[in-house]
Amino acid sequence: MKAKVYALALGLVLVPGMVHAWWNDAWSSRKPIALDGGVTGADVQETLAEFPVLVRLHAGNFAYFLDLAENGRDIRFMADDKTPLKHHVEKFDAINEMALVWVKAPQFRGGISTDSIWMYYGNAEAPDGGDANGTYDVHQALVLHFDETDPMPKDATAYGNHAADSKAAAEPAGWIGAAAKFTGAGGIAINANPALQLSPDKGWTFSAWLKIDQAQSNAYVLHAAEGENALELSVRDTGLVAKYANNGQGVETSPAPLQLGKWQHIAVVLRTDKLELYLDGNKAGESPASAGPMNPMVTLGAGAAGDSLIGFLDEVQIANTARSADWIKLLARSQSADFNVLGFGQDESKQGAGGPNYFVIILQSLTVDGWVVIALCGVMFVISALVMVTKGLAISRANKDNRAFLDQYRNMDASADPGALDQEETEEEKELSESEFLAAVVGKHDHFQSSPVYHVYHAGVQELKKRFGTLANQPLTDEALNVLRARLDAAVVREGQKLNRNMVLLTIAISGGPFLGLLGTVLGVMITFAVIAATGDVNINSIAPGISGALLATVAGLAVAIPALFGYNYLLTQIKDLTAEMRVFTDEFLALVSERLADRHRGG
């Protein structure tokens, strides 16, 4: 009994690891993709076998386009049990970070939201793993993706039902990649083929994405006919109508209203006993019918006698069986931007056993504009850091020299010459005085060279010597005192300017950093939503990485501004203290000089 319990416990531990074991060590990364058949996703009840799922990759849900091989040839899809899944890439654009990939899901379980598949990538040496023919089941007789570089649409299935003639133009901005644009000049003709044959006991299904910008006068979307048997889908005014004729006896559905200027999924299903019309995955009409055999020639966007469509078609599919209502619903929802049928999980690397690194994920989600803003913020941070460091060292040295000078000045004998502490500057000292940082770091400090107070004192003494030659036995008139005061005030102003030099760079970082970061965030959010709009994939997993990457620009701006704000306030306080010391010293020096000269004059 104990052995069974241990075996069960061991199995519970090992099974998850086996289920999610790495498929092939040659592939460096993988991404889980959830298949949601529940009410939050496809909202279907059946289990649908061999269903082709559209995987839209874009910057919002996949940040590693540069890690993919050319044209995405290294992409592989696996079931949880490591069974390879057939797939093919319809469109791949690494520069604009967009890819459209069709994957054959072995089964899509209705009502279940816990199923998932794995997308492997990151093998530069991998051959192209795409297999368009194998992506569809045997009943799929025709699939037209449309290609803006090929004027003749090609069938993606193994049956090769390519267009025999086409009057349609390519529209690059379709619903799923490129689309076919019909201008009323004719349609796309596809010759009869046994794969397209309608068998009464199996039925027949047509589906596509349609967009019209104006009302139509019985414009044909589909005309499939052989002799007196025909299946037609047309637009009358702004209503979609399905019609079937068997040996000349026709039935049709009531018009289903279309919305102008909007892509909508349309489908018509001919069953043994009825004709069904679907719009956006929901049944929009039906009519009793008796299916008869036919091997039709198929025309898209035009009828036998004209009546051509003015509008767009994309992702045209024909099956030689009657697809179920859930199949049609899943087709519409899995290819629509309004439903979250697929959920994209966090990327995993072969080496990354410690879980996802969220900061790395955010960095990888950054767009080019975000990197530009962060680079500018980095430059601002370096500049502000240099200002704070150099200014801090210079002010620290200035405070030290101030204390040393004031100690000696205030300890002078009452009878001593007020200019006794003054010394002439050397040429080297004059050059270093242009940079307070260099003066503080490499300059001599034998007579207070970094002291702003000493510089004011030196200016005052030099002014007195220039006017009187010596400070002894000379009267100090009111006019001379005013001149000396002006000289000292000018020295205080110049010293203040030197102390405040480059402080404006800190104010720029404080005020400009957050706004620059906000600019990067706004641009990043705009680009994220633009990509989502272009790909039609709207879910939290596609939005979150792009938004978090965009917000990183704001974080960068704040990372510049916050240290600069603290440093600016500290340095500004120190500069104010030094300025106050200079002004106090100016008053003291004027009073002392006036007193000394007056005493000597009276004594003389």
TAQUI-V293593 format. One record per residue. N is the residue number from 0. RES is the residue in one letter. SS is DSSP state (H for helix, E for strand, L for the rest). D_FIRST is the distance of its C-alpha to the first C-alpha in whole Angstrom. Layout:
# TAQUI-V293593
N:RES:SS:D_FIRST
N:RES:SS:D_FIRST
This chain:
# TAQUI-V293593
0:M:L:0
1:K:H:4
2:A:H:5
3:K:H:5
4:V:H:6
5:Y:H:9
6:A:H:10
7:L:H:11
8:A:H:13
9:L:H:14
10:G:H:15
11:L:H:17
12:V:H:19
13:L:H:20
14:V:H:21
15:P:H:24
16:G:H:25
17:M:H:25
18:V:H:27
19:H:L:29
20:A:L:30
21:W:L:33
22:W:L:35
23:N:L:38
24:D:L:39
25:A:L:42
26:W:L:42
27:S:L:43
28:S:E:42
29:R:E:40
30:K:E:40
31:P:E:38
32:I:E:40
33:A:E:38
34:L:E:39
35:D:L:40
36:G:L:40
37:G:L:40
38:V:L:43
39:T:L:43
40:G:L:44
41:A:L:45
42:D:L:44
43:V:L:43
44:Q:L:41
45:E:L:41
46:T:E:38
47:L:E:41
48:A:E:41
49:E:E:42
50:F:E:44
51:P:E:47
52:V:E:46
53:L:E:49
54:V:E:48
55:R:E:51
56:L:E:50
57:H:E:53
58:A:L:54
59:G:L:52
60:N:L:48
61:F:L:49
62:A:L:50
63:Y:L:50
64:F:H:53
65:L:H:54
66:D:H:51
67:L:L:51
68:A:L:53
69:E:H:56
70:N:H:56
71:G:H:52
72:R:L:51
73:D:L:48
74:I:L:47
75:R:E:43
76:F:E:41
77:M:E:37
78:A:E:35
79:D:L:31
80:D:L:30
81:K:L:33
82:T:L:35
83:P:E:39
84:L:E:41
85:K:L:44
86:H:E:47
87:H:E:50
88:V:E:53
89:E:E:55
90:K:E:57
91:F:E:56
92:D:E:59
93:A:L:57
94:I:L:61
95:N:L:60
96:E:L:56
97:M:E:56
98:A:E:54
99:L:E:53
100:V:E:50
101:W:E:49
102:V:E:45
103:K:E:44
104:A:E:41
105:P:E:38
106:Q:E:38
107:F:E:39
108:R:E:37
109:G:L:39
110:G:L:38
111:I:L:35
112:S:L:36
113:T:L:33
114:D:E:34
115:S:E:35
116:I:E:37
117:W:E:38
118:M:E:41
119:Y:E:42
120:Y:E:45
121:G:L:47
122:N:L:47
123:A:L:51
124:E:L:51
125:A:L:49
126:P:L:51
127:D:L:51
128:G:L:48
129:G:L:50
130:D:L:50
131:A:L:52
132:N:H:52
133:G:H:48
134:T:H:48
135:Y:L:49
136:D:L:47
137:V:L:50
138:H:L:51
139:Q:E:53
140:A:E:56
141:L:E:58
142:V:E:57
143:L:E:60
144:H:L:59
145:F:L:63
146:D:L:64
147:E:L:67
148:T:L:68
149:D:L:68
150:P:L:71
151:M:L:69
152:P:L:66
153:K:L:63
154:D:E:60
155:A:L:57
156:T:L:55
157:A:L:55
158:Y:L:58
159:G:L:60
160:N:L:62
161:H:L:65
162:A:L:68
163:A:L:71
164:D:E:73
165:S:E:73
166:K:L:75
167:A:L:72
168:A:E:72
169:A:E:69
170:E:E:68
171:P:L:66
172:A:L:65
173:G:L:63
174:W:L:60
175:I:L:58
176:G:L:60
177:A:L:63
178:A:E:65
179:A:E:67
180:K:E:70
181:F:E:73
182:T:E:76
183:G:L:78
184:A:L:79
185:G:L:76
186:G:L:73
187:I:E:70
188:A:E:71
189:I:E:68
190:N:L:69
191:A:L:67
192:N:L:64
193:P:H:62
194:A:H:59
195:L:H:61
196:Q:L:61
197:L:E:61
198:S:E:59
199:P:L:59
200:D:L:56
201:K:L:54
202:G:E:56
203:W:E:57
204:T:E:57
205:F:E:59
206:S:E:58
207:A:E:59
208:W:E:60
209:L:E:64
210:K:E:66
211:I:L:70
212:D:L:72
213:Q:L:75
214:A:L:75
215:Q:E:76
216:S:E:78
217:N:E:76
218:A:E:74
219:Y:E:72
220:V:E:68
221:L:E:67
222:H:E:69
223:A:E:67
224:A:E:70
225:E:E:71
226:G:L:74
227:E:L:74
228:N:E:70
229:A:E:69
230:L:E:67
231:E:E:68
232:L:E:67
233:S:E:70
234:V:E:71
235:R:E:74
236:D:E:75
237:T:L:72
238:G:E:70
239:L:E:67
240:V:E:68
241:A:E:66
242:K:E:68
243:Y:E:67
244:A:E:70
245:N:E:69
246:N:L:72
247:G:L:74
248:Q:E:73
249:G:E:71
250:V:E:69
251:E:E:68
252:T:L:66
253:S:L:68
254:P:L:68
255:A:E:65
256:P:E:67
257:L:L:67
258:Q:L:67
259:L:L:70
260:G:L:69
261:K:L:65
262:W:L:62
263:Q:E:61
264:H:E:58
265:I:E:60
266:A:E:58
267:V:E:60
268:V:E:57
269:L:E:59
270:R:L:57
271:T:L:58
272:D:L:59
273:K:E:60
274:L:E:61
275:E:E:59
276:L:E:60
277:Y:E:58
278:L:E:59
279:D:L:57
280:G:L:53
281:N:E:55
282:K:E:56
283:A:E:60
284:G:E:62
285:E:E:61
286:S:E:64
287:P:E:63
288:A:L:64
289:S:L:64
290:A:L:62
291:G:L:64
292:P:L:64
293:M:E:66
294:N:L:66
295:P:L:67
296:M:E:69
297:V:E:67
298:T:E:70
299:L:E:68
300:G:L:71
301:A:L:73
302:G:E:74
303:A:L:76
304:A:L:80
305:G:E:79
306:D:L:78
307:S:L:76
308:L:L:73
309:I:E:74
310:G:E:71
311:F:E:68
312:L:E:65
313:D:E:62
314:E:E:58
315:V:E:60
316:Q:E:57
317:I:E:58
318:A:E:55
319:N:L:56
320:T:L:53
321:A:L:53
322:R:L:51
323:S:L:49
324:A:H:50
325:D:H:47
326:W:H:48
327:I:H:51
328:K:H:50
329:L:H:47
330:L:H:50
331:A:H:52
332:R:H:50
333:S:H:48
334:Q:L:52
335:S:L:53
336:A:L:54
337:D:L:53
338:F:L:49
339:N:L:46
340:V:L:44
341:L:E:43
342:G:E:42
343:F:E:42
344:G:E:40
345:Q:E:41
346:D:E:41
347:E:E:39
348:S:E:40
349:K:L:38
350:Q:L:39
351:G:L:39
352:A:L:35
353:G:L:36
354:G:L:36
355:P:L:40
356:N:L:43
357:Y:H:45
358:F:H:48
359:V:H:48
360:I:H:47
361:I:H:50
362:L:H:52
363:Q:H:52
364:S:L:52
365:L:L:56
366:T:L:59
367:V:H:62
368:D:H:64
369:G:H:61
370:W:H:61
371:V:H:65
372:V:H:65
373:I:H:63
374:A:H:65
375:L:H:68
376:C:H:66
377:G:H:65
378:V:H:69
379:M:H:70
380:F:H:67
381:V:H:68
382:I:H:72
383:S:H:71
384:A:H:69
385:L:H:72
386:V:H:75
387:M:H:73
388:V:H:72
389:T:H:76
390:K:H:77
391:G:H:75
392:L:H:76
393:A:H:80
394:I:H:80
395:S:H:78
396:R:H:81
397:A:H:84
398:N:H:83
399:K:H:83
400:D:H:86
401:N:H:87
402:R:H:87
403:A:H:88
404:F:H:91
405:L:H:92
406:D:H:91
407:Q:H:94
408:Y:H:96
409:R:H:96
410:N:L:97
411:M:L:100
412:D:L:103
413:A:L:105
414:S:L:108
415:A:L:106
416:D:L:107
417:P:L:104
418:G:L:104
419:A:L:103
420:L:L:99
421:D:L:100
422:Q:L:100
423:E:L:101
424:E:L:98
425:T:L:97
426:E:H:97
427:E:H:93
428:E:H:93
429:K:H:94
430:E:H:92
431:L:H:89
432:S:L:90
433:E:L:89
434:S:L:85
435:E:H:84
436:F:H:81
437:L:H:83
438:A:H:85
439:A:H:82
440:V:H:80
441:V:L:83
442:G:L:86
443:K:L:88
444:H:L:88
445:D:L:91
446:H:L:93
447:F:L:90
448:Q:L:90
449:S:L:87
450:S:L:88
451:P:H:90
452:V:H:92
453:Y:H:93
454:H:H:94
455:V:H:96
456:Y:H:98
457:H:H:99
458:A:H:100
459:G:H:102
460:V:H:104
461:Q:H:104
462:E:H:106
463:L:H:108
464:K:H:109
465:K:H:110
466:R:H:112
467:F:H:114
468:G:L:113
469:T:L:112
470:L:L:111
471:A:L:114
472:N:L:117
473:Q:L:116
474:P:L:117
475:L:L:114
476:T:L:115
477:D:H:113
478:E:H:113
479:A:H:112
480:L:H:109
481:N:H:108
482:V:H:108
483:L:H:106
484:R:H:104
485:A:H:103
486:R:H:102
487:L:H:100
488:D:H:98
489:A:H:98
490:A:H:96
491:V:H:94
492:V:H:93
493:R:H:93
494:E:H:90
495:G:H:88
496:Q:H:88
497:K:H:87
498:L:H:84
499:N:H:83
500:R:L:83
501:N:L:80
502:M:H:79
503:V:H:79
504:L:H:77
505:L:H:74
506:T:H:75
507:I:H:75
508:A:H:71
509:I:H:71
510:S:H:72
511:G:H:72
512:G:H:68
513:P:H:66
514:F:H:69
515:L:H:68
516:G:H:64
517:L:H:65
518:L:H:67
519:G:H:64
520:T:H:61
521:V:H:64
522:L:H:64
523:G:H:60
524:V:H:60
525:M:H:62
526:I:H:61
527:T:H:57
528:F:H:59
529:A:H:61
530:V:H:58
531:I:H:56
532:A:H:59
533:A:H:60
534:T:H:56
535:G:L:56
536:D:L:52
537:V:L:52
538:N:L:49
539:I:H:48
540:N:H:46
541:S:H:49
542:I:H:51
543:A:H:49
544:P:H:50
545:G:H:53
546:I:H:54
547:S:H:52
548:G:H:54
549:A:H:57
550:L:H:57
551:L:H:56
552:A:H:60
553:T:H:61
554:V:H:59
555:A:H:61
556:G:H:64
557:L:H:63
558:A:H:61
559:V:H:65
560:A:H:67
561:I:H:65
562:P:H:65
563:A:H:69
564:L:H:70
565:F:H:69
566:G:H:71
567:Y:H:74
568:N:H:74
569:Y:H:73
570:L:H:76
571:L:H:78
572:T:H:78
573:Q:H:79
574:I:H:82
575:K:H:83
576:D:H:84
577:L:H:85
578:T:H:88
579:A:H:89
580:E:H:89
581:M:H:92
582:R:H:94
583:V:H:94
584:F:H:95
585:T:H:98
586:D:H:99
587:E:H:99
588:F:H:101
589:L:H:103
590:A:H:104
591:L:H:104
592:V:H:106
593:S:H:109
594:E:H:109
595:R:H:110
596:L:H:112
597:A:H:114
598:D:H:114
599:R:H:116
600:H:H:118
601:R:H:119
602:G:H:119
603:G:L:121
